[in-house]
């Protein structure tokens, strides 16, 4: 729980956005719409039933700030509300997403 919130928080810290400033929202969450143009139609969040797992597939987010590149992979978690079979699928998806990249800054599991 909280992986997507963590991704959004890391992005705001990366760009040194202060508390009173408008936040960058990469992954939409309850009460927050995506504010980063390149990701507005490119996410896998389940915006319906909050009792169910929200992230449905792994997604890589990449940002540059000066000469620093930050790459984060948001993933469905383990102990998914859909059960053990879904956990196996989530692990396969995570591994496949990681294989796409030569390097990354973080994976939120």
C-alpha positions as CSV (number, residue, x, y, z in Angstrom):
1,X,0.0,0.0,0.0
2,X,1.1,3.5,-0.7
3,X,3.5,2.8,-3.6
4,X,1.7,5.2,-6.0
5,X,1.6,7.9,-3.3
6,X,5.4,7.4,-2.8
7,X,6.0,7.8,-6.6
8,X,4.1,11.1,-6.6
9,X,6.0,12.3,-3.5
10,X,9.4,11.4,-4.9
11,X,8.7,13.3,-8.1
12,X,7.7,16.4,-6.1
13,X,10.9,16.1,-4.0
14,X,13.0,15.6,-7.1
15,X,11.7,18.9,-8.5
16,X,12.0,20.6,-5.1
17,X,8.3,21.5,-5.0
18,X,7.4,23.2,-1.8
19,X,4.4,22.2,0.3
20,X,2.4,25.4,-0.6
21,X,3.1,25.0,-4.3
22,X,0.9,23.1,-6.8
23,X,1.9,19.5,-6.8
24,X,3.0,17.4,-9.7
25,X,0.8,14.3,-9.9
26,X,2.1,11.6,-12.2
27,X,-0.2,8.8,-11.2
28,X,-3.8,9.8,-10.4
29,X,-5.0,9.0,-7.0
30,X,-8.3,9.5,-5.1
31,X,-8.9,13.3,-5.2
32,X,-5.9,14.0,-7.5
33,X,-5.9,14.0,-11.3
34,X,-2.7,13.6,-13.3
35,X,-1.0,17.0,-13.9
36,X,2.0,15.8,-16.0
37,X,1.0,16.1,-19.6
38,X,3.0,13.1,-21.0
39,X,1.4,10.7,-18.5
40,X,-2.2,12.0,-18.5
41,X,-3.6,9.1,-20.6
42,X,-0.9,6.6,-19.7
43,X,-1.6,5.0,-16.3
44,X,-3.0,1.8,-14.9
45,X,-4.8,2.9,-11.8
46,X,-8.1,1.4,-10.8
47,X,-10.1,4.5,-9.9
48,X,-13.1,2.4,-8.7
49,X,-13.4,0.3,-5.6
50,X,-10.8,1.6,-3.0
51,X,-11.0,-1.8,-1.2
52,X,-9.3,-3.4,-4.2
53,X,-5.7,-3.2,-5.3
54,X,-5.3,0.0,-7.3
55,X,-2.3,-0.4,-9.5
56,X,-3.1,-3.0,-12.3
57,X,0.1,-3.1,-14.2
58,X,3.8,-2.0,-13.9
59,X,4.5,1.5,-15.3
60,X,7.8,3.3,-15.7
61,X,8.0,7.0,-15.1
62,X,11.1,8.9,-16.2
63,X,12.0,12.5,-15.4
64,X,15.0,14.8,-16.0
65,X,16.1,17.7,-13.8
66,X,19.3,19.3,-15.0
67,X,21.8,16.4,-15.7
68,X,20.0,14.0,-13.3
69,X,17.6,11.3,-14.7
70,X,15.1,9.7,-12.3
71,X,13.4,6.5,-13.4
72,X,10.8,5.0,-11.2
73,X,8.8,1.8,-11.7
74,X,5.4,1.7,-10.0
75,X,4.1,-1.9,-9.7
76,X,1.1,-3.8,-8.5
77,X,1.9,-5.0,-5.0
78,X,2.1,-8.4,-3.6
79,X,-0.6,-10.0,-1.5
80,X,-3.0,-8.6,-4.1
81,X,-6.7,-8.5,-3.2
82,X,-7.3,-10.8,-6.2
83,X,-5.3,-13.6,-4.6
84,X,-2.1,-15.6,-5.1
85,X,-2.5,-16.3,-8.8
86,X,-2.6,-12.5,-9.3
87,X,0.6,-12.2,-7.2
88,X,2.3,-14.6,-9.6
89,X,1.2,-12.4,-12.6
90,X,2.3,-9.3,-10.8
91,X,5.8,-10.7,-10.2
92,X,6.1,-11.7,-13.9
93,X,5.0,-8.2,-15.0
94,X,7.5,-6.6,-12.6
95,X,10.4,-8.7,-14.0
96,X,9.3,-7.9,-17.6
97,X,9.2,-4.2,-16.9
98,X,12.7,-4.2,-15.2
99,X,14.1,-6.1,-18.2
100,X,13.2,-3.2,-20.5
101,X,15.7,-0.9,-18.8
102,X,19.4,-0.8,-18.5
103,X,19.1,1.1,-15.2
104,X,16.4,2.6,-13.0
105,X,16.3,4.6,-9.8
106,X,13.7,2.7,-7.8
107,X,11.1,0.0,-8.0
108,X,8.1,0.5,-5.7
109,X,6.7,-2.9,-4.6
